[in-house]
């Protein structure tokens, strides 16, 4: 392991500081396998390697996500292709997938099994059986609806069956002998890699050495950022040597400016950072460990302890060195072990046995160790009552306590990203954006974050962009490879020509210098529309007008050069023979902003030079309750107001032949796909046109097909910040003929006057076996049909199903 990790570092491949208990091993640290000093951070060596351990130690190592394959290939070459293989995995049919597949096989329309699948519990551990017990709606549907029962029964037979095979995301087995002596092998489904036919647990049970080569995007970001910092500033940064008390980095944490900072980006984590206000590296380690279900409930107490609002105690002052860095709170598994060793005289092996028993709730082992724990502590002079209370605290928290070695290793990566962002924000954000190449949703999110941080994200430029996002003095340049219809090959040619021949002075200069075999009209048009020639001083509209002539000029020159005529005619008469060309002066004529931005988004996937909503950002902010870029807010079933511009609108037919609209709505922070169908389609369909700015009330729907917004209400949004929904109708259904009572009619007239609004009122009265519909005069009856109080009062008189919005 030391061999291939050192090789990776020598090749400039990012390697993580360690994972899990291995990060606490002094041997791993001494061999430079891990990068965290276990003595400095109070980690326990024996968690990973001890005389009592009988199984093979397992080290998971993170590598630069883009170069992980190089390390695996090195291992294969070094130790023999017949002795190294990746490990197969088998995917099984999960509950929801089984329901959908069963419905499809039985010939039901997609919507029928999909409705049943949504009643299945979420999560990898969910089963059909547990869902039938936990969800009364599913149980009721199963008992009363024949189709649901048929689908669920068929799905139960499919659930748990192997569905397919794949390659383990990280697992690699290395053997001293040819692997086929110990495990059957095969090529993967693509026929490229040799993989074991036994999965990971069986491979380990055979005694073979299994290691996890994990790809971590953040290490790719760090590697790209370091390279850019060296190129732009001439500074070689050793991340393992940066100070752990950097004021700029901690200020960044304290104000929660943590877009792109490893492990702490979520809104919930930002809230913790703002209240905790970390001042030392140990605070970051604690945050990584505590922000999980279970220990999360103890975060307010941890914050109060740090800021002196809660008195800090250590049970006994002799335990202070163990608990001081966490302000007297038990946060880590290692603290439980240290307490047992220090207070009760447990060996490291016995302390590890206690930790495992507590974490897995093995009652008999815990019971046998409790007496030893208490007796040993009392024998060492600790107060019996305090020890008994401490045991209760440990027992309660041990099931949630986190591995400090892992938390510290990941906190180190977090701190490294925070340090680079604090000191070199342009290079860091450019590297972050490059790591999400092709993932428009993430790019929109981080472009917005860069701009919030005062960094301009600029259109691509043939005179300064590379393939990826590039940090330049003015901000961050979009990469040329991110332009639609511009491939990696032509980008390499452009960059090389610029390096050897200097800046491109005009479109004509560009066409003459770049090899025409790498450049075609579609590529040139994409570069122009994306803004890649803005630095030449010409508008995009003017460049498009010149494009055909520039291409013809380059083609003519290339053809004559092939015939060997250039040198002959350059001697004299260049103008006469067409070798002299004149570049028109810029005329300043540009497309309208909307068209310019439309072309730009078409080529780049996002708006870069400007945004249609930029001038009304405050209006968007005031009109929404959830940002389209808020990943944490996109919870299944949550409803709220969204505001943005429609960037795509498609009218389609459902399987039942009914019309609906699939659309994409975008604000300054992100974008989401949505759907308009059913009753709301008829009400709001005319509003759904491209470039319309709308305020949309919608419910979030999260499925295995992604996240969509299901529209409930729509209001046009104006530049001045006003918004109003189109007038509709409130329908009241009177199935008992109560409107024939003059007293009820008088009460109704008084009621609607209390809830004025733009909506008409319609009443359906059922009496004498017939139904009559009354459209009430709008000058007297006009209401706010969305008022919950109005609905409540009407339902109290006319029944729970009496009120409807149209």
Order of alpha helices (4+ residues) and beta strands (2+ residues): alpha-alpha-beta-alpha-beta-alpha-alpha-alpha-alpha-alpha-beta-beta-beta-alpha-beta-alpha-alpha-alpha-alpha-alpha-alpha-alpha-alpha-alpha-alpha-alpha-alpha-alpha-beta-beta-beta-alpha-alpha-alpha-alpha-alpha-alpha-alpha-beta-beta-beta-alpha-beta-beta-beta-beta-alpha-beta-beta-alpha-beta
